Amino acid sequence: MSNLANQLVIAEREEVARAIRLLLATPLIGARTAPEAFDLVRRRREPVEKWFDYYCGWSLVVEPRLGYARLAKVRVADDPTRPARRHRTGRAPFDRRRYTLLCVVAAELLGVPVTTVGLLADRVVQASAVDPVLPPFDTSSRAERMAFVDALRLLESVGAVDVVDGATESFVDSADAKVLYRVDATLLMRLLVSPVGASQVAVPADEVPLRFTELLTRLSRERRYGDTDEPASEVQRNLWLRHSVFRKLVDDPVVHRDDLTPAELAYLSSPTGGQLLRRAADQAGLLVEERAEGVMLIDPDGVATDNRFPDDSGNAKIAALLLLDVITSAPGPVAVEQLRTEADALLGRFPKWAKGYRGEDGATRLVADAVDVLKAFGLVRLDSGVVRARPVATRYAVSRTSTDDVEDES
């Protein structure tokens, strides 16, 4: 093979690997919002599509004419660590009201190719009024308008709604704001990736909290593994094991062996599982870090990373790193109250830092946010007011003396 041919093969492999990692970080890539990323996925569609289907059982839809690529990341997991976030300073997670409005707004947008913020708000008011399960939507309330805007801006960020004239944020200040939208109904439909439609598992509203795990399982059931909770054949069982293990490996920061089922652990520990793990990582440009306690896939370029730790981009992450050292250096589990004392000392030591956490409950909120960060990265467990470090936590622990390096950050 000539040098030119070798270079072309290497370039193709690198592009395929990068496209895989881009989709892991951003499962919905639009031509308008990320033109270079979309063009790469479009050009390397076939090998990327095969990689996700073989290892994860996830489908990839690329629509060149409509300008989007959608990876359907299906998992049966009740994971509160990855909420939708508001597109404003602070990136606060969506609350229940915002999720409700997001669903109602998306449903109302399906029937109109073009609309205004006022007309859309009126449709949401009417839809909420006729559905006994939904709370009424009051456009005279600034808090309600802000929640409505947060839902709309999320849809804007994925390209499902395009602002033709005006600014969505203006609706927060006035219900009479003038904003014109163009709606991509096809992309709206692609936002939902559950194999089973929600209407097929409809139950009375008061039963949802009690049957949430069951309903989530039913929504996520995939026919390729059989119609029952357990795969019917050996082929289906092996397919499910491969996909369930690799879904965790590529989607979670770290996979602890004690989080796997006995069957998943046996598969990952087998010669076949180990060989597939190394091959999948190589094809995606990832590194494998394997220890007695678990396995981690690392992207040296950070392309597949949608969230970083350690990271000084927020006060909660800085506090998380410092409190992690307290947790890992303790001989046993650490009470949240002890972490609150540590956080209070940090706030007193650095008066110009973490200004958003000042006040009577500042240390309490800082600890809560820091522990949420640590839980999201699989570094700790929180049980009944006690925090326990997981094995991977020692990887990130820092010396207690490093608190001198905390930056003054508002």
C-alpha positions in Angstrom: 0.0 0.0 0.0 1.4 3.4 -1.0 2.1 6.2 1.5 -0.9 8.1 0.1 -3.2 5.2 0.6 -1.9 4.7 4.2 -2.5 8.4 5.0 -6.1 8.2 3.6 -6.8 5.1 5.8 -5.4 6.8 8.9 -7.3 10.0 8.1 -10.6 8.0 7.7 -10.0 6.2 11.0 -9.4 9.4 12.8 -12.5 11.0 11.3 -14.7 8.0 12.2 -13.3 8.0 15.8 -13.9 11.7 16.1 -17.5 11.4 14.8 -18.3 8.7 17.3 -17.0 10.8 20.2 -18.9 13.9 19.0 -22.1 12.0 19.0 -21.4 10.6 22.5 -21.1 14.1 23.8 -24.0 15.6 21.7 -26.5 13.0 20.4 -28.3 15.6 18.3 -26.1 17.5 15.9 -27.6 20.1 13.6 -26.1 21.6 10.4 -27.0 25.1 11.6 -25.8 24.8 15.2 -22.6 22.7 14.5 -21.9 22.6 10.7 -18.4 21.1 10.9 -19.5 18.3 13.3 -22.6 17.6 11.2 -20.5 17.4 8.0 -18.1 15.0 9.6 -20.9 12.7 10.8 -22.6 12.9 7.4 -19.5 11.9 5.5 -18.6 9.0 7.9 -22.1 7.9 8.5 -21.8 4.3 7.5 -18.9 3.1 9.8 -20.2 5.3 12.6 -23.7 3.9 12.3 -22.3 0.3 12.4 -20.1 1.0 15.4 -23.1 2.3 17.5 -25.3 -0.5 16.3 -22.8 -3.3 17.0 -21.5 -2.2 20.4 -24.4 -0.3 21.9 -27.5 -1.3 19.9 -28.2 2.4 19.3 -29.6 3.7 16.0 -28.1 6.7 14.2 -30.3 8.7 11.8 -28.6 11.2 9.5 -30.7 13.5 7.4 -28.5 15.4 5.0 -31.3 17.4 3.4 -33.0 18.3 6.7 -29.6 19.0 8.3 -29.4 16.9 11.5 -27.9 13.7 12.9 -29.7 12.0 15.8 -28.2 9.2 17.9 -30.9 7.4 19.8 -29.3 6.6 23.2 -31.7 4.2 24.8 -31.1 3.1 28.4 -33.2 1.8 31.2 -31.8 4.1 33.9 -33.4 6.5 36.4 -30.5 9.0 36.4 -31.1 12.4 38.0 -27.5 13.5 37.5 -28.0 14.6 33.9 -31.0 16.9 33.8 -31.9 19.4 31.1 -30.5 22.7 32.0 -31.6 26.3 31.5 -29.8 28.3 28.9 -29.0 31.2 31.2 -26.3 32.1 33.7 -25.9 29.4 36.3 -27.2 26.6 34.1 -29.7 25.5 36.7 -31.4 22.2 36.1 -35.0 22.0 34.9 -37.6 21.5 37.5 -40.8 19.7 37.1 -42.7 22.8 35.9 -40.2 23.3 33.1 -40.3 19.7 32.0 -44.1 19.9 31.9 -44.0 23.1 29.8 -41.3 21.6 27.5 -43.6 18.7 26.7 -46.7 20.8 26.2 -44.8 23.4 24.1 -43.3 20.7 21.9 -46.7 19.1 21.4 -48.3 22.4 20.4 -45.5 23.2 18.0 -46.0 20.0 16.0 -49.1 21.5 14.3 -47.7 24.8 13.2 -44.8 25.4 10.8 -44.6 29.1 11.8 -45.8 30.8 15.0 -45.2 33.7 17.4 -44.4 33.5 21.1 -47.8 35.0 21.9 -49.8 32.6 19.8 -47.8 29.6 21.2 -48.3 30.8 24.8 -52.1 31.0 24.1 -52.1 27.4 22.8 -50.3 26.3 25.9 -52.8 28.1 28.1 -55.7 26.3 26.2 -54.0 22.9 26.2 -53.3 23.2 30.0 -56.9 24.2 30.7 -58.5 21.2 29.0 -56.2 18.6 30.5 -57.1 17.9 34.1 -53.7 16.5 35.0 -51.8 19.7 33.9 -51.7 22.8 36.1 -52.9 26.0 34.4 -50.4 28.1 32.6 -50.6 31.8 33.7 -48.9 34.2 31.3 -49.4 37.1 33.8 -46.9 35.5 36.1 -43.2 36.4 35.5 -42.1 33.1 37.0 -44.4 31.2 34.6 -43.2 33.2 31.6 -39.5 32.5 32.6 -40.2 28.7 32.8 -41.9 28.9 29.4 -38.9 30.8 27.9 -36.5 28.2 29.4 -38.4 25.4 27.6 -38.4 27.4 24.3 -34.7 28.2 24.5 -33.9 24.5 25.0 -35.8 23.7 21.8 -33.9 26.6 20.1 -30.6 25.1 21.2 -31.2 21.8 19.4 -32.6 23.4 16.2 -36.2 22.4 16.6 -37.3 26.0 16.7 -35.6 28.8 14.8 -36.1 32.5 15.8 -36.9 34.5 12.7 -37.4 37.8 14.3 -37.2 39.0 17.9 -35.7 37.5 21.0 -37.3 34.8 23.1 -36.0 36.3 26.3 -38.1 39.4 25.8 -41.2 37.3 26.7 -40.0 37.2 30.3 -40.4 41.0 30.7 -43.6 41.3 28.8 -46.3 38.9 27.7 -46.9 41.2 24.7 -43.4 40.5 23.3 -43.2 40.0 19.5 -41.1 36.9 18.5 -41.5 35.0 15.3 -40.5 31.3 15.0 -40.0 28.7 12.3 -40.7 25.2 13.5 -38.9 22.0 12.4 -41.6 19.4 13.1 -39.5 16.5 11.9 -36.7 17.3 14.3 -39.2 17.8 17.1 -40.4 14.2 16.5 -36.8 13.0 16.7 -36.3 14.4 20.2 -38.1 11.3 21.7 -36.0 8.2 21.3 -37.9 5.7 23.5 -38.7 2.5 21.6 -42.2 2.5 23.0 -44.5 5.5 22.8 -45.7 7.0 26.1 -49.4 6.6 24.9 -48.9 2.8 24.9 -48.1 2.7 28.6 -50.7 5.2 29.7 -51.8 4.8 33.3 -53.8 7.0 35.7 -51.7 10.0 36.8 -51.9 9.1 40.5 -50.2 5.7 39.7 -47.2 7.1 38.0 -45.0 7.8 41.1 -45.7 4.3 42.4 -45.0 2.5 39.1 -42.3 4.8 37.8 -39.6 2.1 37.5 -42.0 -0.3 35.8 -43.1 2.4 33.3 -39.6 3.4 32.5 -38.8 -0.3 31.8 -41.8 -0.6 29.5 -41.0 2.6 27.6 -37.4 1.4 27.1 -38.2 -2.2 26.0 -36.6 -3.1 22.7 -38.0 -5.9 20.6 -34.6 -7.2 19.4 -34.1 -8.7 22.9 -37.5 -10.3 23.1 -40.9 -9.3 24.4 -40.3 -10.3 28.0 -38.1 -8.9 30.8 -35.5 -11.7 30.1 -34.1 -12.4 26.6 -35.8 -15.5 25.2 -32.8 -17.1 23.4 -29.1 -17.4 24.0 -28.4 -15.1 21.0 -30.7 -12.4 22.4 -29.1 -12.8 25.8 -25.6 -12.3 24.4 -26.7 -9.4 22.4 -28.3 -7.8 25.4 -25.2 -8.3 27.5 -22.9 -6.7 24.9 -25.2 -3.7 24.5 -26.0 -3.2 28.2 -22.3 -3.3 29.1 -21.1 -1.0 26.4 -23.9 1.5 26.9 -22.7 1.9 30.5 -19.1 2.1 29.4 -19.6 4.9 26.9 -22.3 6.8 28.8 -21.1 6.8 32.4 -17.9 8.4 33.7 -16.8 5.1 35.3 -18.3 1.6 35.6 -17.7 0.0 38.9 -17.8 -3.7 38.8 -20.2 -3.9 41.8 -22.7 -1.9 39.8 -22.9 -4.6 37.1 -25.2 -7.6 37.3 -23.4 -11.0 37.7 -24.1 -11.7 34.0 -22.7 -8.3 32.9 -19.7 -8.7 35.0 -19.0 -12.2 33.7 -19.3 -10.9 30.1 -17.0 -8.0 30.7 -14.4 -10.2 32.4 -14.5 -12.9 29.7 -11.8 -13.0 26.9 -14.5 -12.0 24.4 -15.7 -9.1 26.4 -12.1 -7.8 27.0 -11.2 -8.1 23.3 -14.4 -6.2 22.2 -13.7 -3.5 24.8 -10.2 -2.9 23.5 -11.3 -3.0 19.9 -14.3 -0.6 20.5 -12.1 1.8 22.3 -9.4 1.8 19.6 -12.0 2.4 16.9 -13.5 5.3 18.8 -10.1 6.9 19.8 -10.6 6.1 23.5 -8.2 4.8 26.1 -9.2 2.0 28.5 -8.3 2.3 32.1 -9.1 -1.0 33.8 -8.6 -1.7 37.5 -9.8 -4.3 40.0 -12.7 -2.0 41.0 -13.9 -1.0 37.6 -13.4 0.2 34.1 -13.2 3.7 32.6 -13.1 4.9 29.0 -11.0 8.0 28.6 -11.1 10.5 25.7 -7.6 12.1 25.7 -8.9 15.0 23.5 -12.0 15.6 25.6 -14.3 15.4 22.5 -16.7 12.9 24.0 -16.8 14.7 27.3 -20.0 16.7 28.0 -19.0 17.5 31.6 -15.5 17.7 33.2 -14.0 17.0 36.6 -11.8 18.3 38.0 -12.9 21.6 36.6 -12.8 25.2 37.9 -15.8 26.4 35.8 -18.0 26.6 38.8 -17.9 27.0 42.6 -19.7 23.6 43.2 -17.0 21.8 41.2 -14.2 23.5 43.1 -15.9 22.7 46.4 -16.4 19.1 45.2 -12.7 18.6 44.6 -11.8 20.1 48.0 -14.5 18.1 49.9 -13.5 14.9 48.1 -10.1 15.1 49.8 -11.9 15.2 53.1 -14.0 12.2 52.2 -11.1 10.1 50.8 -8.8 10.9 53.7 -11.3 9.9 56.4 -11.0 6.4 57.8 -14.7 5.7 57.0 -17.9 7.3 55.8 -18.3 11.1 56.4 -21.4 12.7 57.7 -22.9 15.5 55.6 -22.8 17.6 58.7 -19.0 17.3 58.8 -18.8 18.4 55.2 -21.0 21.4 56.0 -18.5 22.4 58.7 -15.6 22.1 56.2 -17.6 24.2 53.6 -18.3 26.8 56.2 -14.6 27.0 57.0 -13.8 27.4 53.3 -16.3 30.2 52.9 -14.8 32.0 55.9 -11.3 31.5 54.7 -12.0 32.9 51.2 -14.5 35.7 51.6 -14.4 36.7 47.9 -15.0 33.2 46.7 -18.4 31.6 46.0 -20.5 34.8 46.5 -23.6 32.9 45.5 -23.3 30.7 48.5 -23.2 33.4 51.2 -25.9 33.6 53.8 -27.3 31.4 56.6 -27.8 28.3 54.4 -24.8 29.0 52.1 -22.6 26.1 53.4 -25.6 23.7 53.3 -26.3 24.6 49.6 -22.6 24.4 48.7 -22.3 20.9 50.2 -25.5 19.8 48.5 -24.3 21.0 45.1 -20.8 19.6 45.6 -22.0 16.2 46.6 -24.3 16.2 43.5 -21.3 16.8 41.4 -19.4 13.9 43.0 -22.4 11.6 42.6 -22.8 12.5 39.0 -19.2 11.4 38.3 -19.6 8.2 40.2 -17.1 9.2 42.9 -19.3 8.9 46.0 -22.5 7.4 47.4 -24.9 9.3 49.6 -27.0 7.2 52.0 -29.0 8.5 54.9 -26.9 11.6 55.4 -23.6 9.8 55.1 -21.2 10.1 52.2 -19.0 7.2 51.2 -16.1 7.4 48.7 -16.1 5.0 45.8 -12.8 3.4 44.7 -12.3 5.7 41.7 -12.4 8.8 44.1 -8.8 8.3 45.1 -7.8 9.2 41.5 -8.9 12.8 42.0 -8.2 13.4 45.7 -5.9 16.4 46.3 -3.7 17.4 49.3 -5.5 19.4 52.0 -2.8 22.1 51.6 -4.0 22.8 48.1 -6.9 24.8 49.4 -4.5 27.7 49.3 -4.9 27.6 45.5 -8.7 28.3 45.5 -9.3 31.3 43.2 -11.4 34.3 44.1 -14.4 33.5 42.0 -17.8 35.2 42.2 
